Amino acid sequence: MKGLEYKKNSLCVDASCIGNPGVMEYRIFDISQSMMLWESEKFNEWTNNLWEFLAIVEALRMPKLKKYDCIYSDSQTAIARVKTKKIKTTLKCSPQTKKLLEKIEEAKVWLKTHELDIPILKWETEIWGEIPADYGRK
């Protein structure tokens, strides 16, 4: 892996959770422009893995996606969920989780009706440092 470089013309995503479950948000970052493209609203009582999955799907849905070489995430679990177009959660439906569960269902439908025509790759934190979309809350 030494010498491996990331693709500069790419997007990266990251999610942040204050507590787990806790207050969740995610962002999409354009590495080539060093610019934030999208930040989600904040939601309470959700988990990081679900939000990382939604961040990737949101990046896939971006109108100008074809101009990028790939999407990076530092979550292998989220990448696998997107690639298999499957996600299981034990999260129970409640007034606090209803909106998240609706977003997950919407994302699953979108994934099943669209081709993944851009690589989704693992961000190699050990080599490249924190993913540029990182919130810096560790």
Protein Blocks (a to p, Z undefined) as FASTA:
>chain_A
ZZpacdfbbcddddddedjadddddddddfklopafbdcdddehiafklmmmmmmmmmmm
pmklmmpmbdcdfbfklmmmmmnopacdfbdcdfklmmmmmmmmmmmmmmmmpccfbdcd
dddfklnopafkbgolZZ
